Amino acid sequence: MEQLVQPAQQILIKNWKDGFTIPTSRLYPFQWNWDSGFTALGQGHFDLDFAIRELQSLFSAQWENGMIPHIVFHSENEKTYFPNYDFWDANVNIGAPDKPKTSGITQPAVHGFVLERLLEQFPDSEKLVAFAKELFPKIVKLHRWFYQYRDPEREGLTFIFHPWESGRDNSPLWDESMDRTVFNKEDLPNYQRRDTSIAHADERPTSYQYDRYVYLLQLGKKYKYDERGIFEESPFLIQDTLMNAVLIKSNDSLIQLGKRFGFDTAEIEEWQQQAKPKFAEKLWNEELETFTVYDLRANHAVSHKEIGGLSALYAEIPTSLQALKLNNYLQSLHQRGYYICPSFDVDSPLFDSKRYWRGPIWPQMNWMIHHGLKAYGFEDTAAIVKADLIELVSKLGFYEYFESQKDVAARLETGYGGGNFSWTAACTLDLVRDC
Ligand code: GLC
């Protein structure tokens, strides 16, 4: 395992662009929101300054309403990415910063737990403590935005209106909502994808999906990225497991940090008291024995087993019986010859072990689920989740994501998507150092 440390560090150093880190060159040439959080966890192990600056530059893009955008376009000259800042046109919202330019949607709120973990690992760094006190109110402001703007019915569960917000862009979870997203092709602006000229088309979302991503982006822009209109009109309106689990986990972290610093945590505790039980009650799917996302537009649960349901472990939402069921599910996949944790139900006809979020293994998900399993005392499964990722990275390189079927992976020489990937390097580094 130790032999992975040097190359992981080198990747993080190479992807550092003097103030922030790109996920990978060419495919993703800017700063991505939740990528940055995981990246900071890796950076902490060799240069805490990098980690602090990474989070600082992400939060320099915070909107006045509190939102942290999913992409920060620190450079306006880099023209190789679609949709670029000009296509997003985020400044239609008066609270979006003029500089740096940003996208108009968000991503999972990992920052609270990232900050808590950095402080656990480096408790004696005065610089980190000072930075944490400065970042704390900004993270609270982000969470407040989630609960004010993305939970209009005050349920304790926040919604997303674009698959990219979930972090799991083309998961089959969204297929039904995407089919419901109908429009005249002539009404869609002309656009040219860049991703398929860099990565293999059969690993990427299809053009049917991409048209709908662009349509939903346009819908956000039409309403100046203001939630009210979007909530009324969007055909895609989902209470997502991963988004809410990550937010709940970060709420917990903020409560811990706030207590340590002597800050008032009453507001966060109030969110948490509503959010945790609501998640457990509304999103548990007894038939599938996992948590599932809820489609607010169609008013029903989206009944698929997938990786977001497992993320609840990390937020310690499941009862011990529910956690046992999730653990048994992972053990059975392990027995059946899969690396764990595949991003989608391997028994579904929609499973595709190669295509992005429709089946492969994702490093940052393994990182969260590893820690979630440990919190419940499932040490054996936690060790497998870690060992599987380490094995994949050792054999196939620091790729964006990986084949989940062991017999297929055995015939491969690389992982999938972008190479020299930041969160893969960072999560590997953190897991190796955590022994
Ligand atoms: C893809 C992933 C998303 C990630 C981004 C940058 O869009 O689905 O989760 O943040 O790439 O790595």
Residues whose N, C-alpha, C, O or C-beta is under 5 A from the ligand:
A	BS01	GLC	P23 Y28 W32 D35 G167 R168 D169
